[in-house]
């Protein structure tokens, strides 16, 4: 009898241990329940204090995971093995995720703070009526440059980068759409152009830029430009703001030929288990004070009109990062080019990188 009791107790203990291990594994892999929320975002793209604040106010435990590209994020969600309740993709990725049924619709009645979003950033082509996405940050692609290192020269155009005086002075962000877009825009073509003749012209023109290109780099571009390792960089506006915060000699410009106007948005992936918590988090981030705190920490432009009242004037009134509609209306949002054309862009960009070597 005692042996039976011991055996029964052993089985109970083992079962409890297995339950604990499974719970921990699920938690680390993004398990969500009514009291847990798993957020999937770009690295260093939220003020950590806001996560702590949300946890205290809501009583919901946040599991925060990061990705380094829209493609990696979409692949993970499409696989479906990991639960994510909120993700932050870019506009062209949202378009693709809608096509592939990777998103759940958003109930705007649960987002009273949505009223604070500037109407310029709502009802855009990649998600009419904002059925699946809510604005998070926005910005541009442009040029950071150091006037002192350029002997007082001002840069206003993409075509300025081909000047012979910039030999070995330019750093490029490591992005196919950004670099190919620069080449296309410099020829006054759309950065979403799919005409083969135009793409080849852009590639040939980019090849002529290689004597001026010091390197094609990732996140280190910020440190290199701030430390004056190069005079010019093609970067996203938020990175430009961070670089200029480290070195006030630098300036930022959106080239006159046009450029990319991008948007990152909060969505609820199809994998979400805590849809109610997801709405609470999105509404929390739409609170003007929270949005302002986040914008000041991250350095990108907030679409939250009321949040501008809580930002320092030198940020909210800086037209380089909060340009007027007459500027943004001339810019283009990246379109979903489809797998074949996107692969072709990547192929041309890789050829340019090899030509640089």
N, C-alpha and C positions, 0 to 999 in steps of 0.2 A: 504494500500500500504506500509506504513512504517513498519507494522508488517511483511509483506512478505520480505522486504529488510533486517530487523533484523534477520529473520529466515535464510535467505540465507547466511548472514554474519556469523551467528553462525555455520552453516554447514561447511562453508569454514574454519573457525578457528579450528573446531573439526577435520576436515580432515587433516589440516596442523599439528596439534598436534599428531594425530595418525601416520602420516608419520614420524615425528621426533622420536616418541617412537619406531616404528618398526626399523628405521635406527639405533638407539642406541642399540636395542636388537640384531640386526644382527651383529653389530660391536663387541659387547661383546661376541657373540657366534662364532666369527671367520668369519664374512662376509668379502669377498674380492671383490674388483673391480679393475679397471685399476690403481687406485692410492692408493690401499691398499694391503698389503701382510701379510698373516697370517702364522706364523712359529710355528711349534709344535716340541719342543725339550726337552731333559732332563734338569732338574733343574741345574742352575749355570753351563751351558755348552757352554757359549759364553761370550766374553767380551762385556758388555753393551755398551761400547764406540764404538764398531764396528757397532752396530745397529744404533746408532745416526749418525755415519759417513755415513752409507749406505743411511739413510733417506735424509741427506743433499745432497749427491751426485746424488741420483736417483729421488728425489722428491716424493718417495713412502713412505706412512705411514706404519710402521710395527706394527702388533699386535702379541705379543709374548706370547704363552701359553706353559705350561710344562706338562710332564708326568713322572711317576716314574717306569714304566716297559714297556717293548716291548708289552706285552700282553694287557695292558690298552690302549696303543697307537693304536694297531691294532683294538681293539674292537670299539674304538671311530670312527676311519676312516671307518670301515666296516658298522657301523650304518648309516653313511652318512648324519646325521642331521646337522653336523658342517663342515664348509668349512676350509680346511687347504691347503695352497699352497706349503709349504716345510715342510718335516718331517725328523727326523734323527734316523732311526731304526738301529739295529744291523744286522749282516750278516744273521743269521738264520731267523730273522724276515723278511728280504727282500725276502728270498727264499719263505717263506710262503705267503707273500703279492703278489708275482708274481703269485703263484698258484691260489690265490683267486681273481685275477684281481683287486687289490687295487691300482695299480700304473699306472701312465702315462709314456710313453717313453720319454727319454731325448734327446733333439736335441743338439748333441755335437758341431755342427757348431756355436752354440750360446755361446760356452764356450771356448774362445781362451786361457784362463788361464789353461785349463786342461793339457796343455803341461808341466806344472811344476810338475805334480804328478809323483813320482817315479814309474817306470814300475813294480816294485815288488808288488805294491798295486792295479794294474789294471788287468782286465780280470781274476778275481778270480772265483772259482767254483760256488759261490752263485749268480753271475751275469756276465756270460761271455760277453765280449765286452762292459761291463758297459752300457747296454741299458737302465737300470732303476735307476742306483745309481752311485754316485760320492763320492770318499773317503773324509771323514771328520777328524776322528782321528783313531788311532790304538793303540794297547797295548797288554799286557800280563797279566796273572794271576800268582802271585808268592807269595813269603814269605818276609815280613818285619820282621826284628829281631834286638834286642838290644844286641850287644856283651858284653857290660858292665854288663847287668843283667844276662847274661849267662856265666859269668866268662871267657870271651874271646873265647867261643865256636863259631865256624863258622857253619852255616847251608848251605848245598848244595843240599839236597835231601828232597823229601816228607817224606821219611821214617825216617828222623831225628826227625820228630815231634812226633813219638811214643816213644821217649826216656823218661826214668823214671825221669830224671832230669827236665823235663818240666811240671811237675804236676801243674795244675791250672795256666798255664802261656800262654795259646794260646787263641786268639780271632779269630773266623771264620766269614767271610762275610756271610750274610744270603741269600745264593743262592743255589738252588738245583743242578744246573749244575756245579757250582764251587766246591761244597763240594763232590758231587758224582764223579766228574771228578778227584778230588784229590785222592779219594779212588781207583778209577780205575787205574789212572796213577801210584800210588804207587805199584800196582801189575803188572805194565808194560802192562796194557790193554789200549785200546783206550778210550778217554773220550767221544766218541760217541758210545761205545759198547752197544749192545742191547741183548746180550746173557744172559739169566736169571741166569745161573750158575755164570757168572762173576759179574753180578750186586749183587747177594747175597753174594759173597765173599767180594766185596767192602763194602757192608753194614756191614757185620760182622767185617771187619777190622776197619771200622769207629767206631763201638761200642766200640772197645778196646781203641780208642783214647779218650773217654769221660773223664777219670780222668785228662787228660791234658788240656781239654777245659774249659776255664774260662767262656766264654759266646759266643753265636751266635748273632751277632748284625748287625745293619744297618749302617747308616752314622756316628754314634757316634764312630765307630771303629777308625776313624782318630784321634779324640780327646783323646781317651783312650790310644792309642799307643804312641802318642806324649807326653802325660803326664806320661808315664811309668807305667800305670796301669796293663800292661802285657808285657811280653818280646817278644812275637811272634804274628804275625797276618797274615792270609791268605787274600790277598787283590788284587785289580786291580792295575796295574802299576801307573796309574795317581794318585790314592789315595796314593800310596807309595811315590810318588814324593812330594805330599803335606805334608804328615806326616814328611818326612825327612827334608822338609823346615822349619818345626816347631821344630825339634829335630835332630841335625846333628850327634847324636850318633848312629842313626839307619842305617841299611843297607838293601838292597833289592836284592833278588836272584830269578832267574827262575830255578826251580828244575831240576836236571839233567835227571830225568825220562821222562820229557816232561810236557807240560801244554797247556793252551789255548792261541791261538793267535786270538785276536778279532778285528773287524772293525766296526766302526759306519760310516754310509754313508748318504749323503743328497739325498732325493728322492722327487718326485712330486706326491702326492697322487691323486687318481682318483677324489677326491672332489675339486681339484684346480680350481679356477675361474681365477686367474691371472697367467697363465702359462708363459707369457712373463716376468713378474716381478720375478717369481721364477727362471728363467734362469739368470736374472740379478743378483739376490742375490747369487746364487751358484757361478757364475763367480767372483763376488766380494769377496767371501770367499776364492776363489782359488788364488787370488792375493798374491804373496809371502810375502809382508809386512803385509798384513792383516792376513794371515795364521800364520805368526810368532808371531804377537801380540796376536792372539787367543791362540796359543799353550803355550805362556808364562803365560797367564792369567789362563787357564784351568789346565795346568800341564800334559796333555796327549801328546802323540807323534804325530807329524804332518806327513802325508804322502807326504807333499809338499817339494820336494827336494830343490828347490830354497829358500824356507823359512828358511832352516837351516843356510843360509848365514847371516840372520838377527837376529838369536838367539844368546844369549851369548854362548861362547865356552863351558862353564861348563855344559850347557844344551845339545847343539847339539852334543857334543863329549862324552856324558855319555853313555857308552855301556850297562848300566843296563836298560836304557829306549829307547835307539836306538841300539839294538843288531844287529850284522852282520847277513847276510843271513845264515851262517853256523849254527846259533842258531835258527833263526826263521823257517828255513826249517824243523826242527825237531818238531815244535809245530803244534797243530791242531786247525782248525776253528770249532766252534760248527756247527753241522749239524741240519737241521730241522728233528727231530725224529718222527714227527707226534703226533697227539693229545693223542693217547692211550699210547705211550711210554713216552711222556713227563709227562703225568699224573702219570705213574708208577715211574719215577724218583722222582717226587714231593712226592709221597706216601712213598718211601723209605727214602727220606730226612726227612720227617715229623716223621717217626718212629725213625730215629736217634736222632732228636731233643727231642722226648719224652723220649728216652733212656737216654739222657743227664740229663733230669730233675729227 
